[in-house]
């Protein structure tokens, strides 16, 4: 899904020293909160001020673009995303958000450009891959679209819209047998997915000369979608078939129905700490020390007693509250670590963060960034220990629990991952990320299916327009 280091402006010194009025990081956090609450005017105002104080922060401009997009001002959203990319061309969230916005504006070549670069940075991100394949399809780049859809269906075989689009591509490439198999597979996966019925009817009618089957699927499509533009196509097909076959030297079929990616929520789909993918992958991190929004309880919530999760459990460490040390000297080493991490010199970053912790064991950001540098190298057990110490210092420190949950899941500590996601959901009930992850994890076990339903239902309420919403809704319908 997504594991590379987020490179941010070094603003820790300003945050720790304070200033008259809100600091840049504080304004950024306040703006993100307003954005997540869909208070777009307020978010724009706060994030504009944040970019004035954090003028070299790709993160701040990315969120400003998301706020403009939520407000409906696509022109300013594009400018903000482009500014974010100009500051850091390898910053994934801005690439994704600009690519999706270009897709919505039907600027498909530009969408392909940005989404290609996003997928290069995060090759396991299924959402990015879906938008890239769909933009390639709309650009008539059928072979590349087909290749990326096939990658998607290998990772997530139950995506009806992808199965349907693969059928459309094979129909366009004059391979009706393959197209038939894709449409049939789509219907088996989601019996209520109407475009596949229409496409199969068109294929039987105009290409494969199977009149009875074509009539059957036209009628089945109309049962699902009795009105609308596509229903007219189905009714015309039925009328033609009832009149008898029409001789054609070369049959021509109506344009097959494709699945256009649903419009995403106006918040960044890949924020500072993005939602985890269906399978855990490298961690998303930030090297910006942000102020704590709200402290969470310093106790681990138990997994529901009536729904035990099998598998090993992590034995948490026991940490005391250290005394403050040499903060200025520690900050020097911390910033050295951030610079090393920005340049992907992870071993050096680990060294500098550890030196910063030696100089001042109360520097929470050093524990957090140490965890991200270790996790990026696959050293998950050590990363977990670093995240635990960050939480010991500040239980509400941003993004720690998400990265900790991903590390737990990667190592097979599923119950421990669930505890972290549950705590995220309690601390921020409107956090769709946590509910999606909890639905996915609880859904793996029969004893916890009801818990999965609760979290998936909450996810659909919070993010009804997200790419995952259709898949989640289909799971809810199939598991009634």
Long-range contacts (C-beta under 8 A, 24 or more apart in sequence): 1-122, 1-124, 1-125, 1-126, 1-276, 1-277, 1-278, 1-279, 1-280, 1-281, 1-282, 2-92, 2-122, 2-124, 2-125, 2-270, 2-274, 2-277, 2-281, 2-282, 2-284, 3-122, 3-124, 3-281, 3-282, 3-283, 3-284, 3-375, 3-376, 4-90, 4-92, 4-121, 4-122, 4-282, 4-284, 4-376, 5-285, 5-287, 5-341, 5-342, 5-344, 5-372, 5-373, 5-376, 6-59, 6-91, 6-92, 6-93, 6-272, 6-284, 6-285, 6-286, 6-287, 7-58, 7-88, 7-90, 7-91, 7-287, 7-341, 7-342, 8-57, 8-58, 8-59, 8-286, 8-287, 8-288, 9-54, 9-56, 9-57, 9-58, 9-59, 9-60, 9-288, 10-287, 10-288, 10-335, 10-338, 10-339, 11-54, 11-57, 11-288, 11-289, 12-288, 12-289, 12-331, 12-334, 12-335, 12-365, 13-331, 13-335, 14-53, 15-289, 15-290, 15-291, 16-289, 16-327, 16-331, 22-49, 23-53, 23-291, 24-50, 24-53, 24-54, 24-57, 24-60, 25-54, 25-288, 25-289, 25-290, 25-291, 26-291, 27-53, 28-54, 28-57, 28-59, 28-60, 28-63, 28-290, 29-290, 29-291, 29-293, 29-398, 31-63, 31-64, 31-67, 32-63, 32-271, 32-272, 33-293, 34-67, 35-63, 35-66, 35-67, 35-70, 35-267, 36-267, 36-430, 36-431, 37-430, 38-70, 38-266, 40-67, 40-70, 40-71, 40-266, 41-71, 43-67, 43-70, 44-68, 44-71, 56-87, 57-87, 57-288, 58-84, 58-85, 58-87, 58-88, 58-91, 58-94, 59-84, 59-91, 59-93, 59-272, 59-286, 59-288, 61-87, 61-94, 62-91, 62-93, 62-94, 62-97, 62-268, 63-268, 63-271, 65-94, 65-97, 65-98, 66-97, 66-266, 66-267, 66-268, 69-97, 69-101, 69-266, 70-266, 70-267, 74-101, 74-104, 74-105, 77-101, 78-102, 85-114, 89-117, 90-121, 92-118, 92-121, 92-122, 92-125, 92-270, 93-268, 93-270, 93-271, 93-272, 93-274, 95-121, 96-125, 96-127, 96-128, 96-131, 96-268, 96-269, 96-270, 97-268, 97-269, 97-270, 99-128, 99-131, 99-132, 99-135, 100-131, 100-264, 100-269, 102-135, 103-131, 103-134, 103-135, 103-138, 103-261, 104-263, 106-138, 108-135, 108-138, 108-139, 109-139, 111-135, 112-136, 112-139, 112-141, 119-148, 122-270, 124-155, 124-277, 124-279, 124-281, 125-270, 125-277, 126-152, 126-155, 126-156, 126-277, 126-278, 127-269, 127-270, 127-467, 127-468, 128-270, 130-159, 130-162, 130-261, 130-467, 131-261, 131-467, 133-162, 133-165, 134-165, 134-259, 134-260, 134-261, 137-165, 137-168, 137-169, 137-258, 142-169, 142-172, 142-173, 145-169, 146-170, 146-173, 155-278, 155-279, 156-278, 156-471, 157-189, 158-189, 158-190, 158-471, 158-474, 159-189, 159-471, 160-186, 160-189, 160-190, 160-193, 160-196, 160-259, 160-470, 160-474, 161-193, 161-259, 161-261, 161-470, 162-259, 163-189, 163-196, 164-193, 164-195, 164-196, 164-199, 164-257, 164-258, 164-259, 165-258, 165-259, 167-196, 167-199, 167-200, 167-203, 167-256, 168-199, 168-256, 168-257, 168-258, 171-199, 171-203, 171-207, 171-253, 171-256, 172-256, 176-203, 176-207, 176-208, 179-203, 180-208, 190-474, 192-224, 192-477, 194-221, 194-224, 194-225, 194-230, 195-230, 195-256, 195-257, 195-258, 195-259, 197-221, 197-224, 198-225, 198-230, 198-233, 198-234, 198-256, 198-257, 199-256, 199-257, 201-234, 201-237, 202-233, 202-237, 202-253, 202-254, 202-256, 203-253, 203-256, 205-237, 205-240, 205-241, 205-253, 206-251, 206-252, 206-253, 206-254, 207-251, 207-253, 209-245, 211-241, 211-245, 214-241, 215-241, 215-242, 230-257, 261-467, 262-465, 262-466, 262-467, 262-469, 262-470, 263-465, 264-465, 264-466, 264-467, 265-432, 265-463, 265-465, 265-466, 269-466, 269-467, 272-398, 272-399, 273-398, 273-399, 273-402, 273-403, 274-433, 275-432, 275-433, 275-436, 275-437, 276-402, 276-405, 276-406, 276-409, 276-433, 276-437, 278-440, 280-406, 280-409, 280-410, 281-406, 281-410, 282-375, 282-376, 283-372, 283-375, 283-376, 283-383, 283-403, 283-406, 283-407, 284-399, 284-402, 284-403, 285-369, 285-372, 285-373, 285-375, 285-376, 285-399, 285-403, 286-372, 286-398, 286-399, 287-338, 287-341, 287-342, 287-369, 287-372, 289-364, 289-365, 290-398, 292-394, 292-396, 292-397, 292-398, 293-396, 293-398, 294-396, 294-427, 295-394, 295-395, 295-396, 296-395, 296-396, 296-401, 296-423, 296-426, 296-427, 297-395, 297-423, 298-391, 298-392, 298-395, 300-419, 300-423, 301-419, 301-422, 301-423, 301-426, 302-419, 303-415, 303-418, 303-419, 303-422, 304-448, 304-451, 306-447, 307-442, 307-445, 307-447, 307-448, 307-450, 307-451, 308-415, 308-447, 309-414, 309-415, 309-418, 309-441, 309-445, 309-448, 310-414, 310-445, 311-412, 311-413, 311-414, 311-415, 312-412, 312-413, 313-413, 313-415, 313-416, 314-384, 314-408, 314-411, 314-413, 314-416, 316-388, 317-385, 317-388, 317-389, 319-388, 319-389, 319-392, 321-392, 321-393, 322-361, 322-362, 323-361, 323-362, 324-360, 324-361, 324-362, 325-358, 325-359, 325-360, 325-361, 325-362, 326-359, 326-360, 327-360, 327-363, 329-359, 329-360, 330-356, 330-357, 330-359, 330-360, 330-363, 330-366, 331-356, 331-363, 333-359, 334-363, 334-365, 334-366, 334-369, 337-366, 337-369, 337-370, 337-373, 338-369, 341-369, 341-372, 341-373, 346-373, 346-376, 346-377, 349-373, 350-374, 362-393, 364-390, 364-393, 364-394, 364-397, 365-397, 367-393, 368-397, 368-399, 368-400, 371-400, 371-403, 371-404, 371-407, 372-403, 375-403, 375-406, 375-407, 380-407, 380-410, 380-411, 381-411, 383-407, 384-408, 384-411, 396-427, 402-433, 405-437, 409-441, 414-441, 414-444, 417-441, 418-442, 425-455, 430-462, 431-462, 432-459, 432-462, 432-463, 432-466, 435-459, 435-462, 436-463, 436-468, 436-472, 439-472, 439-475, 443-475, 443-479, 449-479, 453-479
